[in-house]
Amino acid sequence: MKTKIRSIITMFVVVLGIAKSSYASTSNSAVVTTLTGISAINKIEVHGNVELFISDGPADQVKVYNKYYSESALIQSSNGVLRITSYTAEKLVVWVTANELSSIAAYDNAEVRTFGDISKIEFDVDLHNNASAKLNFDAVSANVTVNDHAKADLSGSANEFNLNHNYASSVNNSNFSAARFTEKKVNFPLAGKEDEMTGI
């Protein structure tokens, strides 16, 4: 009986120690840096190993969820263009809230996701290399271009929706509706010509 009680106490102490160490590591790694002096963002360019979350808001704000200043990451803003670059092994996680964002371009292994409801008059998305985007938005006019081996998962709606992609890319727009839809597929292996499909 005493052995059983000792085993239970030992197990309890071990579990409590693991829980404490997990909590401590979570607390220490949850570093958030809010970058100041960035405003009037209308375009975002993302390069490298970056996970970007975008949301609408009354004021522009950029938050970085890593030890930004101790990593080889670069975030610059010039003439309305916000450039985010990181080539570290661990993804640089960034959350951008913007009032007038109208364009996103992602390269390399970057990931772009919407957070909350996104509503735009004009919205352009341009994906390259192995970049991916999971976007839920409503727009008057939307242009989405998916190149190379990039992936796009789209939901929401647009009055006018233009989709350009090649056959090596991946596009899921089954949850996206448009009053006017134009799709262009390029690099067809047999014909070598554009295959254009228009639907209303």
C-alpha positions in Angstrom: 0.0 0.0 0.0 2.8 2.4 0.9 4.5 1.6 -2.3 1.4 2.4 -4.2 1.0 5.8 -2.4 4.6 6.6 -3.1 4.2 5.8 -6.8 1.1 8.1 -7.0 2.9 10.9 -5.3 6.0 10.5 -7.5 3.8 10.5 -10.6 2.0 13.7 -9.4 5.3 15.5 -8.8 6.6 14.5 -12.3 3.4 15.7 -14.0 3.4 18.9 -12.0 7.1 19.5 -13.0 6.4 18.9 -16.7 3.4 21.3 -16.6 5.5 24.0 -14.9 8.4 23.7 -17.4 5.9 23.7 -20.4 4.3 26.9 -19.0 7.6 28.5 -18.5 8.8 27.8 -22.0 5.5 29.0 -23.5 5.8 32.2 -21.5 9.4 32.9 -22.5 8.9 32.2 -26.2 5.7 34.3 -26.5 7.5 37.5 -27.4 5.4 40.2 -29.2 7.0 43.3 -30.8 4.7 46.1 -32.0 6.5 48.1 -34.7 5.9 51.8 -34.6 6.0 54.5 -37.3 4.3 52.3 -39.9 1.2 53.7 -41.6 -0.6 54.0 -44.9 0.0 50.4 -45.9 -1.5 49.6 -49.3 0.7 46.8 -50.4 2.6 44.0 -48.6 5.5 42.0 -50.1 6.6 38.8 -48.2 9.8 36.9 -48.8 11.3 33.8 -47.2 10.0 31.8 -44.3 7.2 34.0 -43.0 3.7 33.4 -41.8 1.6 36.5 -42.3 -1.8 37.2 -40.9 -3.8 40.2 -42.3 -6.9 41.9 -41.0 -8.9 45.0 -41.6 -8.8 47.8 -39.0 -9.2 51.5 -38.6 -5.5 52.1 -38.0 -2.4 50.3 -39.4 -0.5 48.1 -37.0 2.3 45.6 -37.3 3.0 43.0 -34.7 5.8 40.4 -34.8 5.4 37.3 -32.7 9.1 36.3 -32.5 12.2 37.7 -31.0 12.3 40.0 -34.0 15.4 42.0 -33.1 17.5 38.9 -32.4 16.6 37.2 -35.7 17.8 37.8 -39.2 14.5 39.4 -40.2 13.8 42.6 -42.0 10.6 44.6 -42.0 10.6 47.9 -44.0 7.9 50.4 -45.0 8.3 52.8 -47.8 5.8 54.7 -50.0 2.9 52.5 -48.8 4.7 49.2 -49.4 5.5 47.0 -46.4 8.3 44.5 -47.1 8.7 41.5 -44.7 11.7 39.2 -45.2 13.0 36.3 -43.1 15.1 33.3 -44.1 15.5 31.7 -40.7 14.6 28.0 -40.1 11.7 29.0 -37.8 8.9 30.9 -39.4 8.7 34.6 -38.6 5.0 35.2 -37.6 3.7 38.7 -38.4 0.2 40.2 -37.9 -0.6 43.2 -40.0 -3.8 45.3 -39.5 -4.3 47.7 -42.3 -7.1 50.2 -43.3 -6.4 50.5 -47.0 -4.5 47.3 -48.0 -5.2 46.5 -51.6 -2.3 44.2 -52.7 -0.3 41.2 -51.4 2.7 39.5 -53.1 4.2 36.4 -51.5 7.4 34.6 -52.5 9.5 31.6 -51.4 7.8 29.6 -48.6 5.7 32.5 -47.3 2.2 31.8 -45.9 -0.5 34.4 -45.9 -3.8 34.1 -44.0 -6.7 36.4 -43.3 -7.8 37.0 -39.7 -11.4 38.1 -39.3 -13.5 39.6 -42.0 -11.6 41.3 -44.9 -13.6 43.7 -47.1 -11.9 45.5 -50.1 -12.9 47.5 -53.1 -9.9 46.2 -55.1 -7.8 43.3 -53.9 -4.8 41.9 -55.8 -3.0 38.7 -54.7 0.2 37.5 -56.4 1.8 34.2 -55.3 5.2 32.8 -56.4 7.5 29.9 -55.8 6.1 27.7 -53.0 4.1 30.5 -51.3 0.6 29.7 -50.1 -2.4 31.8 -49.2 -5.6 31.0 -47.3 -7.9 34.0 -47.8 -11.4 34.8 -46.9 -12.5 38.2 -48.3 -15.2 40.1 -50.0 -14.3 42.5 -52.8 -15.8 44.6 -55.6 -12.8 43.5 -57.8 -10.3 40.8 -57.1 -7.3 39.7 -59.1 -5.5 36.5 -58.0 -2.3 35.2 -59.8 -0.8 31.9 -58.7 2.6 31.1 -60.3 5.1 28.2 -60.0 4.1 25.7 -57.3 2.2 28.2 -55.2 -1.1 27.4 -53.6 -4.3 29.5 -53.0 -7.3 28.5 -50.9 -10.0 31.2 -51.5 -13.4 31.8 -49.9 -15.7 34.8 -49.9 -17.1 36.7 -52.9 -16.4 39.4 -55.5 -18.4 41.2 -58.1 -15.5 40.7 -60.6 -13.0 38.0 -60.1 -9.9 37.3 -62.3 -7.9 34.2 -61.7 -4.6 33.6 -63.4 -2.6 30.4 -62.7 -0.4 27.8 -64.3 -0.9 24.1 -64.3 1.8 23.4 -61.6 0.0 25.6 -59.1 -2.9 24.7 -56.9 -6.1 26.8 -56.5 -9.1 25.9 -54.5 -11.9 28.5 -55.2 -14.9 26.2 -54.6 -16.0 28.4 -51.6 -15.6 31.6 -53.6 -18.4 33.1 -55.5 -18.3 35.8 -58.2 -20.8 37.7 -60.4 -18.3 37.7 -63.2 -15.5 35.2 -63.3 -12.5 35.0 -65.7 -9.9 32.2 -65.4 -6.7 32.0 -67.4 -4.5 28.9 -67.3 -1.0 29.2 -68.7 1.8 26.8 -69.6 -0.4 24.0 -70.9 2.0 21.2 -71.7 0.4 20.1 -75.0 -0.9 23.2 -76.7 1.5 25.7 -75.2 -1.2 28.3 -75.4 -3.5 30.1 -72.9 -6.7 28.3 -72.1 -9.2 31.0 -71.2 -12.6 30.3 -69.6 -15.1 33.0 -68.7 -18.3 32.5 -66.7 -21.0 34.7 -65.3 
